Amino acid sequence: MNCAVCGNPVLCGRAIFHCSCGVFVHAHCWEKHVAQAHQPTFKIGVIDLSGEFIANKEEEQVGSQEEEQEGEHEAIDEQVTQPVEQGTE
């Protein structure tokens, strides 16, 4: 059996993670698997002295632009997958 991320063999006695998606991953490959396969949402920011998280405004704008682009891509994909209806005259 091989690691789903690096492709190297999974050896007995080593730390291996079994993901909820069904793959086996080396412990040192875990973060890369989660970032690539599951693409979790996250915000980049800072924590102030009172312990509150403050998101970067630039990152929020970039995130909203990416969401708009994803919506456009989904709309295009739907148009491509749907058969073209031709009217009969």
C-alpha positions in Angstrom: 0.0 0.0 0.0 1.3 3.5 -0.9 0.8 7.0 0.5 -1.8 8.9 -1.5 0.3 12.1 -1.5 3.9 11.1 -2.1 3.4 7.6 -3.5 6.0 6.0 -1.2 5.2 2.7 0.5 3.4 2.8 3.9 5.6 0.8 6.2 4.5 -1.2 9.3 5.3 0.5 12.6 5.2 4.0 11.2 2.7 6.7 11.9 0.0 6.6 9.3 -3.2 8.6 9.0 -6.4 7.1 7.6 -8.5 10.0 6.3 -12.3 10.0 6.3 -12.1 10.0 2.5 -10.5 6.6 2.6 -6.9 7.2 1.8 -3.8 6.3 3.9 -1.2 9.1 4.3 2.1 9.4 6.0 2.1 11.7 9.0 4.4 14.1 7.4 2.2 14.2 4.2 -1.0 14.9 6.2 -1.1 18.7 5.8 -0.4 18.5 2.1 -3.2 15.9 1.6 -5.8 18.0 3.5 -4.8 21.2 1.6 -4.9 19.6 -1.8 -7.7 17.0 -1.6 -10.2 18.8 0.7 -9.4 22.4 0.1 -10.6 23.8 3.4 -11.7 27.5 3.6 -9.5 29.7 5.7 -8.9 33.4 6.4 -5.5 35.0 6.8 -5.1 37.6 9.5 -3.6 38.5 12.8 -4.4 38.0 16.5 -4.4 41.2 18.6 -3.3 41.5 22.2 -6.8 40.7 23.5 -6.8 37.4 21.5 -9.3 38.5 18.8 -8.7 37.4 15.2 -8.7 40.2 12.7 -8.8 39.1 9.0 -6.7 41.0 6.4 -9.0 43.2 4.3 -6.9 42.5 1.2 -7.4 38.7 1.6 -11.2 39.2 2.1 -11.4 41.1 -1.2 -9.3 38.4 -3.0 -11.5 35.7 -1.5 -14.7 37.4 -2.8 -13.2 37.8 -6.2 -12.3 34.1 -6.3 -15.8 33.1 -5.2 -17.2 35.2 -8.1 -14.9 33.6 -10.6 -15.9 30.1 -9.3 -19.6 31.0 -9.7 -18.9 32.1 -13.3 -17.1 28.8 -14.0 -19.9 26.8 -12.5 -22.4 28.6 -14.7 -20.3 28.0 -17.8 -19.9 24.3 -16.8 -23.7 24.0 -16.4 -24.2 25.5 -19.9 -21.7 23.1 -21.4 -23.2 20.0 -19.8 -26.8 20.8 -20.7 -27.8 19.8 -24.2 -28.6 22.6 -26.6 -32.3 22.8 -27.2 -33.1 23.6 -30.8 -36.5 25.0 -31.6 -38.5 23.5 -34.4 -40.3 25.8 -36.8 
